[in-house]
Structure formats: C-alpha cells, structure tokens
Amino acid sequence: MKKQMHLAAQYLAAAGISFLNKESDDSHTNLGFNTDSGTLSTHMLSENEDRLSLNYQKFTLDWNSLSGNTSFRLDGATHKQVVQWISDVSQTYLNKKYKYQLHYDLPYSITDDYIFKLHNVSDLQSLMHLRILAQFSLERISKDNLLESPIRVWPHHFDTGIYEKMPDSDVSIGLGLAIPDTNCDEHYMYISGYKKNETIDTSSFGKLENGEWRTNEFKGAILPATRLIESETVTFFQEAINTYKNQY
C-alpha cells in the first residue's frame, strides 16, 4: 500500500504542475494533509476552490469545488483510467487540460495498465495514522519553537515535513516523517540541521534518549515510527532541536 499511495499522490502533484504557476522551490506540487478527513490535497487550483485529494479512508481520488464534488474509486482502476477521469473532471470544472507529467524520477515506474488494488485495509489505515501522527507532532513542535513554516507533504520523496530557520539562530532545520529508504527499512521521523546551506556534522553530538544520530550520507537524527505516540515523537524532535541550539 505504501507504493500505491506514493504513486497515487503523483496525480495530485501533476495537477499542481498542470494548473498552478511554477515555484522555484517546487512548492506548487506539495500537498496538505487533513487529519479529520484523512486526505492529502493539492493547493487550491482555482478561485472556485477546486482541489484534487487522495482519500486514505476511502481509497479514492476526490475532486472538490464550490461547483460540486465527485470521486473516483482507485481499487481495480488502471493508471490510464485514473488519468482519463482527472482529465475529464478538470476539463469540466476548470476548462483546462490535465497532463500526467512529472519533472522528477520516482523509485518505481507506472504504465497505463498498472492496476491499483486495496489489498489490506488495515495497512492503509496504518499509513493514514502515520500521517496524522506526523501532522500533530509537527504542529506541536512548531508552536513550541515559534516556527511558521507550513507542514506539507512533498510528493517526490513522499515525506511530511517542514524546513525553517530557527528564531534567533543562523541554523535551519528540516524535520518530519519519511517513508522507508536506505536510512531505515520502516517509516521514520527525521531531523537535520543546516548552517550557511551546509548540512551540520553530527559526529560530535551526544546520545539521544530516543532515536539516534546518523553521520554518513544522511547527517541528522532518525527515529523509527512503528508504534510511536505523539509525546515520544515530540520529545525526539525537541531533544534534537535543543542539541542544535546548544551546539550552535
């Protein structure tokens, strides 16, 4: 399900590419997560509040607008059918052409005959709860540390994250939830620090109560997300932030 949701999120990214002005940091492609509905959504695509969303609870793509709402069930649908549905609804609601065209590479490819399958509802629910955990934890950290950067999901690496310069400091931090990769074979929380656009070396940092500092290709701290609760996540982020503050 992890792979399928990553692939499905690209339909939203492609909508941002198709319908929004290009931003130098690629933020026109990033997504917001709604903890109440369990959905990833694009930025507003029009003055009529059009949005394309990916619903974790229903495994659907949803088009919401002041002019009306419509949904498409992903289970059993091919990639070609999904693209055609989005093309049809965007023409109806925006009178604009949708193109499924990305400017970055994904770790897996998709063909017209690729079929989405809802193999395991509990796996999908677990993925949704990880996004909820990340959203609430980052909201708490942002409030406690006076951070103002929006919490967004970046479709390329499919991480939930924020990046911001810390108040009264020349250190910037990037933190959030990442999907399994070479750093960890399960979803994990991460944080890294930057000074003068260079990643801060963590080799001299002391041991964390939860999680661990990494010093190789990724320089920062990680904490596996399986069975994590919000308080543990917030403690991990805050301890790492305090370390950066104390060191710099």
SEKOL-580961 format. One record per residue: chain; x, y, z of N, C-alpha, C in turn. Coordinates in Angstrom, 3 decimals. Atoms other than C-alpha are relative to their C-alpha. Layout:
<pts>
c	n_x	n_y	n_z	ca_x	ca_y	ca_z	c_x	c_y	c_z
A	X	Y	Z	X	Y	Z	X	Y	Z .
...
</pts>
This chain:
<pts>
c	n_x	n_y	n_z	ca_x	ca_y	ca_z	c_x	c_y	c_z
A	0.823	-1.210	0.000	0.000	0.000	0.000	0.858	1.261	0.000 .
A	-0.900	-1.161	-0.015	2.943	2.298	0.619	0.322	0.450	-1.416 .
A	-0.331	-0.322	1.388	3.941	2.121	-3.035	-1.213	0.572	-0.718 .
A	1.200	-0.461	0.696	0.362	2.562	-4.243	-0.372	1.422	0.398 .
A	0.353	-1.356	-0.435	-0.238	5.656	-2.126	1.022	1.016	-0.499 .
A	-1.023	-0.880	0.558	3.067	7.154	-3.252	-0.310	0.285	-1.471 .
A	0.350	-0.181	1.412	2.056	6.577	-6.860	-1.270	0.829	-0.150 .
A	1.267	-0.734	0.106	-1.471	7.877	-6.283	0.196	1.487	0.309 .
A	-0.256	-1.400	-0.329	-0.089	11.088	-4.750	0.550	0.774	-1.192 .
A	-0.567	-0.675	1.174	1.614	11.820	-8.072	-1.090	0.614	-0.886 .
A	1.097	-0.614	0.758	-1.791	12.522	-9.646	-0.262	1.412	0.514 .
A	0.186	-1.319	-0.598	-2.094	15.431	-7.207	1.156	0.913	-0.387 .
A	-1.165	-0.800	0.389	1.441	16.603	-7.934	-0.124	0.461	-1.442 .
A	0.164	-0.345	1.413	0.703	16.511	-11.659	-1.071	1.068	-0.190 .
A	1.015	-1.056	0.064	-2.382	18.650	-11.027	0.625	1.356	0.341 .
A	-0.696	-1.238	-0.327	-0.190	21.258	-9.357	0.861	0.482	-1.149 .
A	-0.838	-0.339	1.150	2.174	21.142	-12.320	-0.857	0.498	-1.163 .
A	0.877	-0.344	1.125	-0.711	21.359	-14.780	-0.709	1.331	0.171 .
A	0.940	-1.105	-0.185	-2.752	24.125	-13.188	0.521	1.191	0.819 .
A	-0.500	-1.081	-0.845	-0.565	26.260	-10.899	1.277	0.600	-0.573 .
A	-1.244	-0.639	0.425	2.224	28.721	-11.510	1.189	-0.707	0.638 .
A	-1.184	0.701	-0.473	5.643	27.138	-11.164	0.725	0.829	1.058 .
A	-0.779	-0.631	-1.055	7.510	27.954	-7.947	1.422	-0.546	-0.037 .
A	-1.400	0.411	0.102	11.307	27.843	-7.787	0.350	-1.136	0.946 .
A	-0.271	1.074	-0.956	11.229	25.535	-4.745	-0.914	-1.204	-0.194 .
A	0.915	1.098	0.344	8.655	23.224	-6.367	-1.205	-0.087	0.946 .
A	1.082	0.062	-0.979	6.113	24.123	-3.674	-1.386	-0.061	-0.635 .
A	1.305	0.128	0.662	3.323	24.232	-6.263	-0.443	-1.462	-0.103 .
A	0.342	1.429	0.070	3.485	20.425	-6.242	-0.310	-0.595	1.370 .
A	0.145	0.653	-1.300	3.381	19.891	-2.486	-1.459	-0.027	0.453 .
A	1.361	0.347	-0.381	0.301	18.724	-0.603	-0.236	0.269	1.475 .
A	0.385	-0.140	-1.393	-1.574	19.368	2.614	-0.714	-1.251	0.476 .
A	0.696	1.168	-0.554	-2.903	16.674	4.942	-1.042	0.453	1.003 .
A	1.103	-0.314	-0.895	-6.272	16.959	6.676	-0.205	-1.166	0.960 .
A	0.080	1.087	-0.969	-6.312	14.934	9.895	-1.437	-0.450	0.262 .
A	1.401	0.366	-0.237	-10.118	14.986	10.162	-0.515	-0.962	-1.077 .
A	0.511	0.818	1.103	-10.846	13.515	6.731	0.990	-1.067	-0.465 .
A	-1.004	0.965	0.446	-7.598	11.597	6.259	0.327	0.150	-1.464 .
A	-0.239	-0.224	1.429	-6.901	13.203	2.896	1.215	0.880	-0.242 .
A	-1.017	-0.873	0.559	-3.960	14.631	1.024	-0.671	0.857	-1.054 .
A	0.635	-0.888	0.962	-4.928	17.657	-1.057	0.994	0.952	-0.632 .
A	-0.786	-1.015	0.689	-3.436	19.993	-3.608	-0.270	1.372	0.608 .
A	0.379	-1.387	-0.236	-3.283	23.729	-3.151	-1.295	0.261	-0.766 .
A	1.173	-0.353	0.786	-6.428	25.439	-4.405	0.421	0.211	-1.445 .
A	-0.345	-0.039	1.418	-6.406	25.098	-8.179	-0.717	1.103	-0.759 .
A	0.752	-1.070	0.663	-8.787	27.947	-8.927	-0.632	0.900	1.053 .
A	0.718	-0.898	-0.908	-10.676	30.848	-7.394	-1.310	-0.621	0.458 .
A	1.221	0.702	-0.371	-13.610	28.441	-7.210	0.284	-1.102	1.024 .
A	-0.432	0.921	-1.051	-11.695	26.473	-4.549	0.060	-1.446	-0.453 .
A	-0.183	1.368	0.489	-11.090	23.459	-6.745	1.239	-0.617	0.629 .
A	-1.130	0.777	-0.520	-8.841	20.825	-5.180	-0.158	-1.451	-0.441 .
A	-0.022	1.439	0.214	-7.845	17.279	-6.032	0.592	-0.635	1.248 .
A	-0.431	0.620	-1.252	-7.482	14.999	-2.997	0.123	-1.505	-0.131 .
A	-0.167	1.453	-0.108	-6.344	11.480	-2.155	-0.485	-0.405	1.381 .
A	0.684	0.346	-1.238	-8.543	9.896	0.489	0.507	-1.345	0.531 .
A	-0.527	1.234	-0.606	-6.833	7.365	2.794	-1.113	-0.887	0.547 .
A	1.062	0.798	-0.607	-10.106	6.277	4.372	-0.817	-0.764	-1.041 .
A	0.857	0.609	1.016	-11.972	5.514	1.151	0.774	-0.554	-1.193 .
A	-0.835	0.397	1.129	-9.041	4.828	-1.240	-0.594	0.542	-1.299 .
A	0.586	-0.682	1.155	-10.481	7.365	-3.653	0.799	1.256	-0.320 .
A	-0.395	-1.345	0.364	-9.469	10.437	-5.559	-1.274	0.840	0.028 .
A	1.170	-0.856	-0.143	-11.847	13.301	-4.756	0.271	1.360	-0.634 .
A	-0.065	-1.362	0.530	-12.458	16.491	-6.708	-1.036	0.827	0.736 .
A	0.909	-0.858	-0.768	-13.936	19.198	-4.504	0.065	1.417	-0.529 .
A	0.109	-1.333	0.570	-15.147	22.573	-5.726	-1.270	0.648	0.521 .
A	1.247	-0.684	-0.325	-17.701	25.230	-4.924	-1.103	-0.371	-0.972 .
A	0.981	0.372	1.031	-19.380	23.991	-8.096	-0.507	-1.428	0.156 .
A	0.429	1.372	-0.192	-19.683	20.411	-6.856	1.155	-0.905	0.379 .
A	-0.989	0.984	-0.423	-17.869	17.277	-5.728	-0.209	-1.303	-0.761 .
A	0.097	1.299	0.645	-17.070	13.986	-7.398	1.191	-0.834	0.419 .
A	-1.048	0.901	-0.475	-15.000	10.908	-6.516	0.235	-1.134	-0.988 .
A	-0.376	1.125	0.854	-13.204	8.083	-8.266	0.668	-1.053	0.875 .
A	-0.561	1.077	-0.831	-12.519	4.737	-6.549	1.226	-0.597	-0.686 .
A	-1.244	0.500	0.575	-8.956	3.563	-7.073	0.052	-1.521	-0.080 .
A	-0.077	1.464	-0.025	-9.478	-0.114	-6.217	-0.490	-0.600	-1.318 .
A	0.344	0.629	1.274	-9.422	-2.023	-9.520	0.196	0.882	-1.215 .
A	-0.168	-0.935	1.122	-8.707	1.057	-11.654	1.428	-0.056	-0.538 .
A	-1.320	-0.070	0.614	-5.829	1.274	-14.096	0.503	1.443	0.008 .
A	-0.598	-1.326	0.099	-3.434	4.181	-14.343	-0.643	0.800	-1.135 .
A	0.592	-0.682	1.142	-4.897	5.026	-17.750	-1.397	0.520	0.337 .
A	1.356	-0.406	-0.373	-8.436	5.153	-16.318	0.028	1.177	0.980 .
A	-0.119	-1.102	-0.961	-7.333	7.406	-13.460	0.316	1.304	-0.717 .
A	-0.394	-1.203	0.742	-5.642	9.878	-15.800	-1.168	0.525	-0.827 .
A	1.144	-0.419	0.800	-8.716	9.909	-18.022	-1.062	0.665	0.861 .
A	1.004	-0.597	-0.896	-11.014	10.628	-15.058	0.422	1.410	0.402 .
A	-0.464	-1.328	-0.403	-8.868	13.527	-13.851	-0.069	0.962	-1.183 .
A	0.071	-0.841	1.203	-8.643	14.844	-17.407	-1.421	0.477	-0.249 .
A	1.407	-0.345	0.234	-12.437	14.764	-17.709	-0.505	1.012	1.028 .
A	0.547	-0.901	-1.026	-13.209	16.433	-14.365	0.699	1.367	-0.032 .
A	-0.689	-1.290	0.071	-10.533	19.114	-14.777	-0.500	0.816	-1.184 .
A	0.572	-0.709	1.147	-11.961	19.947	-18.177	-1.376	0.554	0.367 .
A	1.333	-0.421	-0.411	-15.429	20.133	-16.620	0.046	1.176	0.969 .
A	0.003	-1.000	-1.066	-14.533	22.217	-13.571	0.930	1.184	-0.263 .
A	-0.969	-1.068	0.227	-11.529	24.224	-14.777	0.078	0.456	-1.450 .
A	-0.154	-0.237	1.435	-11.833	24.082	-18.548	1.482	0.099	-0.370 .
A	-1.436	0.065	0.265	-8.120	23.244	-18.552	0.420	-1.445	-0.212 .
A	-0.483	1.336	0.322	-6.102	20.294	-19.775	0.959	-0.513	1.063 .
A	-0.856	0.668	-0.983	-4.549	17.913	-17.250	1.020	-0.867	-0.720 .
A	-1.058	0.859	0.537	-1.225	16.290	-18.059	0.670	-0.749	1.142 .
A	-0.768	0.772	-0.980	0.307	13.463	-16.095	1.449	0.030	-0.458 .
A	-1.377	-0.209	0.434	3.860	14.692	-16.490	0.802	0.546	1.172 .
A	-0.817	-0.374	-1.144	6.423	14.817	-13.683	1.392	0.395	-0.462 .
A	-1.350	-0.423	0.361	9.829	16.500	-13.747	1.048	-0.583	0.947 .
A	-0.933	0.695	-0.888	11.455	14.144	-11.229	-0.223	-1.502	-0.130 .
A	0.074	1.452	0.077	12.136	10.426	-11.019	-0.511	-0.573	1.314 .
A	0.480	0.729	-1.163	10.352	8.065	-8.644	0.762	-1.314	0.131 .
A	-0.702	1.277	-0.158	11.772	4.839	-7.192	-0.659	-1.164	-0.735 .
A	0.684	1.024	0.771	9.267	2.898	-9.302	-0.747	0.673	-1.138 .
A	0.665	-0.553	1.185	7.565	3.362	-12.649	-1.467	-0.438	-0.029 .
A	1.407	0.353	0.154	3.936	3.197	-13.721	-0.327	-0.019	-1.485 .
A	0.421	0.147	1.396	2.391	2.059	-17.010	-1.515	0.126	-0.087 .
A	1.442	-0.190	0.184	-1.074	2.516	-18.495	-0.819	-1.134	0.609 .
A	0.772	1.150	-0.482	-2.126	-0.984	-17.427	0.249	-0.329	1.474 .
A	-0.190	0.212	-1.441	-0.941	-0.651	-13.819	-1.358	0.069	0.690 .
A	1.291	0.073	-0.676	-3.879	-1.604	-11.557	0.167	0.249	1.495 .
A	0.023	-0.234	-1.441	-4.493	-0.182	-8.082	-0.876	-1.067	0.669 .
A	0.732	1.031	-0.731	-5.607	-2.812	-5.566	0.042	0.292	1.498 .
A	0.083	-0.188	-1.438	-6.806	-2.345	-1.997	0.177	-1.370	0.655 .
A	-0.298	1.329	-0.523	-5.085	-5.448	-0.660	-0.297	-0.111	1.485 .
A	0.099	0.096	-1.453	-5.182	-4.596	3.025	-0.459	1.332	0.580 .
A	0.567	-1.233	-0.549	-7.431	-2.004	4.639	0.779	0.460	1.227 .
A	-0.719	-0.377	-1.216	-5.501	-2.108	7.924	1.338	0.647	-0.324 .
A	-1.256	-0.633	0.416	-2.243	-1.280	6.111	-0.242	1.453	-0.413 .
A	0.335	-1.352	0.426	-3.918	1.745	4.560	-0.319	0.886	1.204 .
A	0.314	-0.744	-1.214	-5.251	2.812	7.955	1.275	0.350	0.770 .
A	-1.267	-0.248	-0.691	-1.761	2.472	9.437	0.758	1.147	-0.658 .
A	-0.661	-1.087	0.720	-0.352	4.742	6.727	-0.663	1.337	0.302 .
A	0.723	-1.229	-0.327	-3.054	7.297	7.449	0.370	0.481	1.402 .
A	-0.296	-0.388	-1.374	-2.310	7.242	11.177	1.432	0.515	0.144 .
A	-1.355	-0.545	0.000	1.389	7.825	10.492	-0.015	1.464	-0.446 .
A	0.126	-1.393	0.448	0.450	10.992	8.582	-0.632	0.868	1.085 .
A	0.642	-0.741	-1.084	-1.814	12.053	11.446	1.004	0.255	1.125 .
A	-1.022	-0.142	-1.037	0.975	11.426	13.962	1.004	1.083	-0.374 .
A	-0.970	-0.995	0.448	3.410	13.475	11.903	-0.589	1.401	0.035 .
A	0.640	-1.317	0.047	0.948	16.342	11.434	-0.137	0.587	1.400 .
A	0.202	-0.508	-1.364	0.063	16.651	15.123	1.332	0.292	0.692 .
A	-1.301	-0.190	-0.648	3.686	16.263	16.246	0.687	1.250	-0.516 .
A	-0.628	-1.186	0.574	4.949	18.917	13.853	-0.741	1.272	0.390 .
A	0.757	-1.158	-0.469	2.138	21.264	14.837	0.438	0.376	1.413 .
A	-0.432	-0.255	-1.378	3.210	20.911	18.481	1.407	0.588	0.012 .
A	-1.374	-0.493	0.059	6.898	21.407	17.674	0.045	1.426	-0.555 .
A	0.050	-1.347	0.583	6.106	24.432	15.515	-0.462	1.019	1.025 .
A	0.525	-0.910	-1.022	4.089	26.020	18.311	1.034	0.249	1.094 .
A	-0.947	-0.116	-1.110	6.703	25.323	20.991	1.274	0.744	-0.384 .
A	-1.250	-0.611	0.442	9.583	26.643	18.869	-0.199	1.210	-0.895 .
A	0.340	-1.214	0.754	7.801	29.549	17.176	0.378	-0.131	-1.472 .
A	-0.256	0.231	1.417	8.185	28.012	13.724	-1.265	0.311	-0.787 .
A	1.160	-0.430	0.780	5.929	29.333	10.986	-0.116	-0.694	-1.352 .
A	0.028	0.682	1.288	6.737	27.118	8.008	-1.198	-0.942	-0.078 .
A	1.135	0.918	0.122	3.684	25.235	6.676	0.463	-1.450	-0.012 .
A	-0.285	1.438	0.001	3.592	21.477	7.197	-0.563	-0.567	-1.303 .
A	0.422	0.455	1.320	3.485	19.918	3.736	0.555	-1.394	-0.303 .
A	-0.465	1.292	0.510	3.813	16.550	2.048	0.587	0.239	-1.380 .
A	-0.710	-0.204	1.264	6.362	16.591	-0.765	-0.078	-1.287	-0.811 .
A	0.328	1.245	0.716	5.264	14.093	-3.419	1.193	-0.771	-0.542 .
A	-1.167	0.692	0.550	8.738	13.311	-4.768	0.496	-1.074	0.974 .
A	-0.489	0.957	-1.001	10.121	11.706	-1.589	-1.122	-0.483	0.920 .
A	1.211	0.358	-0.755	6.631	11.485	-0.021	0.201	0.142	1.508 .
A	-0.188	-0.282	-1.414	7.744	12.946	3.291	-0.944	1.108	0.446 .
A	0.698	-1.102	-0.646	5.673	15.070	5.632	1.050	0.812	0.724 .
A	-1.086	-0.722	-0.629	7.932	17.890	6.688	-0.135	1.501	0.013 .
A	-0.149	-1.447	-0.020	8.848	21.460	7.471	1.485	0.319	-0.087 .
A	-1.384	-0.481	0.065	12.021	23.436	6.818	-0.024	1.479	0.326 .
A	0.050	-1.407	-0.418	12.727	26.699	8.554	1.237	0.377	0.801 .
A	-1.064	-0.555	-0.830	15.410	28.870	10.098	-0.552	0.195	1.408 .
A	0.462	-0.142	-1.377	15.131	28.736	13.881	0.097	1.459	0.448 .
A	-0.033	-1.382	-0.485	14.286	32.031	15.584	1.282	0.295	0.784 .
A	-1.202	-0.433	-0.719	17.332	33.946	16.895	1.163	-0.959	-0.177 .
A	-1.071	0.946	0.278	19.709	31.492	15.250	0.333	0.047	-1.483 .
A	-0.348	0.111	1.419	21.610	31.038	12.000	-0.063	-1.444	-0.474 .
A	0.192	1.406	0.343	20.700	27.346	11.978	-1.421	-0.224	-0.509 .
A	1.298	0.422	0.532	17.867	25.998	9.831	-0.175	-1.488	0.278 .
A	0.271	1.413	-0.242	16.190	22.669	10.493	-1.035	-0.513	-0.983 .
A	0.995	0.713	0.779	14.326	20.183	8.357	-0.400	-1.227	0.789 .
A	0.449	1.126	-0.818	12.190	17.614	10.151	-1.354	-0.495	-0.465 .
A	1.282	0.537	0.401	9.268	15.324	9.613	-0.030	-1.515	0.005 .
A	0.198	1.437	0.158	8.181	11.820	8.616	0.464	-0.415	-1.388 .
A	-0.479	0.513	1.283	9.964	9.870	5.874	-0.476	-1.436	-0.206 .
A	0.353	1.373	0.321	8.987	6.672	4.093	1.261	-0.864	0.022 .
A	-1.183	0.876	-0.042	11.302	3.615	4.217	0.962	0.275	-1.152 .
A	-1.031	-0.214	1.010	14.579	4.126	2.376	1.306	-0.580	0.519 .
A	-1.284	0.554	-0.414	18.305	3.443	2.792	0.359	0.350	1.443 .
A	-0.270	-0.360	-1.388	18.284	5.161	6.190	-0.700	-0.902	1.004 .
A	0.812	0.812	-0.922	15.616	2.927	7.713	-0.973	-0.828	-0.830 .
A	0.876	0.869	0.789	13.556	-0.023	6.483	-1.461	0.095	0.406 .
A	1.389	-0.292	-0.331	10.360	1.365	8.025	-0.178	1.519	0.004 .
A	0.224	-1.440	-0.116	8.723	4.794	8.223	0.756	0.519	1.222 .
A	-0.778	-0.527	-1.121	10.771	7.059	10.455	-0.111	1.519	0.069 .
A	-0.090	-1.426	-0.209	10.936	10.522	11.940	1.446	0.418	-0.231 .
A	-1.355	-0.462	0.286	13.919	12.585	10.887	0.127	1.477	0.346 .
A	-0.311	-1.417	-0.152	15.591	15.899	11.655	1.455	0.202	-0.392 .
A	-1.369	-0.362	0.358	18.680	17.541	10.208	0.136	1.513	0.098 .
A	-0.264	-1.422	-0.153	20.320	20.921	10.682	0.914	0.519	-1.089 .
A	-0.772	-0.614	1.087	21.870	23.348	8.214	0.507	1.368	0.453 .
A	-0.578	-1.309	-0.270	24.176	26.327	8.541	0.738	0.454	-1.249 .
A	-0.564	-0.531	1.239	25.128	28.513	5.593	-0.179	-0.988	-1.150 .
A	0.393	0.942	1.058	23.364	25.991	3.344	0.806	-1.292	0.008 .
A	-0.754	1.240	-0.137	25.664	23.207	4.558	-0.602	-0.844	1.121 .
A	0.524	0.882	-1.029	24.447	20.162	6.480	0.953	-0.055	1.190 .
A	-0.815	-0.005	-1.213	25.674	20.242	10.062	0.474	-1.414	0.327 .
A	-0.593	1.281	-0.391	28.021	17.409	11.044	-0.463	-0.360	1.407 .
A	0.550	0.421	-1.286	26.512	15.412	13.922	0.915	-0.966	0.753 .
A	-0.868	1.034	-0.567	29.504	13.184	14.735	0.403	0.275	1.449 .
A	-0.392	-0.335	-1.368	30.256	15.060	17.964	-1.189	0.121	0.946 .
A	1.200	-0.167	-0.820	26.672	15.112	19.236	-0.151	-1.174	0.965 .
A	0.222	1.043	-0.994	25.751	13.182	22.379	-1.175	-0.899	-0.342 .
A	1.049	0.988	0.232	23.407	10.214	22.539	-1.379	0.574	0.304 .
A	1.378	-0.419	-0.208	19.676	10.843	22.221	-0.733	-0.997	0.895 .
A	0.827	0.890	-0.819	17.131	9.456	24.679	-0.789	-0.952	-0.884 .
A	0.702	0.818	0.996	15.095	8.212	21.713	0.573	0.318	-1.373 .
A	-0.562	-0.210	1.322	16.408	7.712	18.192	1.516	0.041	0.045 .
A	-1.455	-0.032	0.068	19.970	8.081	17.021	0.472	0.993	-1.045 .
A	-0.625	-0.876	0.968	22.261	10.480	15.242	0.653	-0.841	-1.084 .
A	-0.674	0.626	1.131	23.458	9.485	11.793	1.054	0.961	-0.535 .
A	-1.130	-0.848	0.408	26.748	10.743	10.389	0.517	-0.308	-1.393 .
A	-0.493	0.374	1.322	27.084	9.166	6.963	-0.644	0.845	-1.090 .
A	0.619	-0.775	1.081	25.194	10.157	3.802	-1.062	0.945	0.541 .
A	0.965	-0.858	-0.684	22.355	11.455	5.970	0.595	0.431	1.332 .
A	-0.521	-0.541	-1.255	23.597	13.724	8.761	-1.153	0.629	0.765 .
A	1.135	-0.442	-0.783	20.880	14.120	11.337	-0.423	-1.124	0.926 .
A	0.501	1.016	-0.918	18.737	12.064	13.695	-1.230	-0.676	-0.595 .
A	1.173	0.733	0.454	16.180	9.371	12.940	-0.595	-0.791	1.160 .
A	0.714	0.802	-0.990	13.578	7.511	14.982	-1.054	-0.832	-0.723 .
A	1.025	0.832	0.644	11.616	4.509	13.618	-1.385	0.320	0.521 .
A	1.328	-0.508	-0.365	7.925	5.390	13.593	-0.980	-1.084	0.442 .
A	0.910	1.072	-0.389	6.398	1.975	14.286	-0.341	0.079	1.483 .
A	0.534	-0.033	-1.370	4.242	2.124	17.432	0.379	1.264	0.769 .
A	-0.277	-1.273	-0.651	5.310	5.687	18.160	-1.303	0.684	0.418 .
A	1.111	-0.867	-0.371	2.955	8.014	20.011	0.477	1.444	-0.082 .
A	-0.339	-1.396	0.227	2.824	11.788	19.742	1.015	0.528	1.007 .
A	-0.912	-0.530	-1.012	4.597	12.527	23.026	1.431	-0.457	-0.247 .
A	-1.342	0.508	0.289	7.565	10.322	22.066	0.597	0.716	-1.211 .
A	-0.465	-0.684	1.203	7.790	11.964	18.662	0.407	1.429	0.309 .
A	-0.300	-1.380	-0.367	7.674	15.470	20.108	1.276	0.063	0.822 .
A	-1.208	0.037	-0.823	10.334	14.557	22.684	1.236	-0.199	-0.859 .
A	-1.120	0.250	0.915	12.601	13.219	19.932	0.371	1.264	-0.763 .
A	-0.270	-1.226	0.759	12.259	16.344	17.809	0.583	1.091	0.904 .
A	-0.435	-1.091	-0.872	12.679	18.708	20.767	1.413	-0.226	0.520 .
A	-1.347	0.292	-0.478	15.766	16.954	22.109	1.033	0.292	-1.082 .
A	-0.921	-0.269	1.111	17.398	17.131	18.690	0.134	1.501	-0.255 .
A	-0.033	-1.454	0.195	16.445	20.810	18.280	0.853	0.653	1.088 .
A	-0.793	-0.562	-1.087	17.917	21.584	21.700	1.483	-0.269	-0.191 .
A	-1.400	0.322	0.266	21.130	19.851	20.688	0.584	0.961	-1.017 .
A	-0.467	-0.963	1.004	21.437	22.019	17.588	0.177	1.393	0.619 .
A	-0.084	-1.314	-0.639	20.746	25.113	19.681	1.225	0.106	0.896 .
A	-1.124	-0.017	-0.933	23.355	24.180	22.278	1.347	-0.026	-0.716 .
A	-1.246	0.123	0.737	25.989	23.353	19.678	0.294	1.263	-0.829 .
A	-0.181	-1.156	0.887	25.379	26.456	17.538	-0.765	1.211	0.531 .
</pts>
